[in-house]
Amino acid sequence: MKLSTKGKYGVRALFEIAKHYGKGPLSIKEIAGRQQISLSYLEQILHRLGKAGIIESVRGPHGGYALARKPAGLTIGDVVRALEGPIALSHCLAPGKNSSCRQTDDCVARSVWAQVGEKIEMALDSISFEDLLRQYRGKERDRGPASHRRRPAAAARGVC
C-alpha cells in the first residue's frame, strides 16, 4: 500500500488546522503557505474533508477552515479513508470487488492481506490529531525559542 500525495497532504493540512483549534478558522492561504501545498490541490483536498464532515468551512473576511470535532476525536485513519477510500491491500478486499476473483473462497493470500490491512487500519485509527499535537509541542519545547524560526518545508525537498 502506498499513500498518495492526497492522503499525505490531507494529514499535513489537517494538522495545521488542528494546531489552530479553538482559535477560529484558518485561511486556505495560511494552510497552503505553512505546508507548502499548491492552493488548487489543497482546495480539492479540503473539499473532500468537508464532505466527509471532518472540517467545516467558514465564509467571510475572517473565514477559513476549522475542525468539525476535537483533535482527540479525529484520527489519521479518518483522514486517509476520507481522501483515499477504504484501506484494502488487494483488489479482492475492496468493498464490492471480490466477485471478480474466482479464487476468493480458496485464496490463502487473501486472508493474509485482510489481516495486514486490519492492522494498518488499527494503527491509523490509534493516532489522533491530539496525539500529533502533543508530539509536536514536545518537540517545540525541546528545541527552545530558536524553533520558531521559519524552516524550509519538507515538501519542498520531496519528503512526505
Stockholm file with secondary structure:
# STOCKHOLM 1.0

chainA/1-160         MKLSTKGKYGVRALFEIAKHYGKGPLSIKEIAGRQQISLSYLEQILHRLGKAGIIESVRGPHGGYALARKPAGLTIGDVVRALEGPIALSHCLAPGKNSSCRQTDDCVARSVWAQVGEKIEMALDSISFEDLLRQYRGKERDRGPASHRRRPAAAARGVC
#=GR chainA/1-160 SS CCCCHHHHHHHHHHHHHHHTTTSCCBCHHHHHHHHTCCHHHHHHHHHHHHHTTSEEEECSTTCEEEESSCGGGCBHHHHHHHHHCSCCSSGGGSTTCGGGCTTTTTCHHHHHHHHHHHHHHHHHHTCBHHHHHHHHHHHHHHHCGGGGSCCCCGGGGTCC
#=GC SS_cons         CCCCHHHHHHHHHHHHHHHTTTSCCBCHHHHHHHHTCCHHHHHHHHHHHHHTTSEEEECSTTCEEEESSCGGGCBHHHHHHHHHCSCCSSGGGSTTCGGGCTTTTTCHHHHHHHHHHHHHHHHHHTCBHHHHHHHHHHHHHHHCGGGGSCCCCGGGGTCC
//
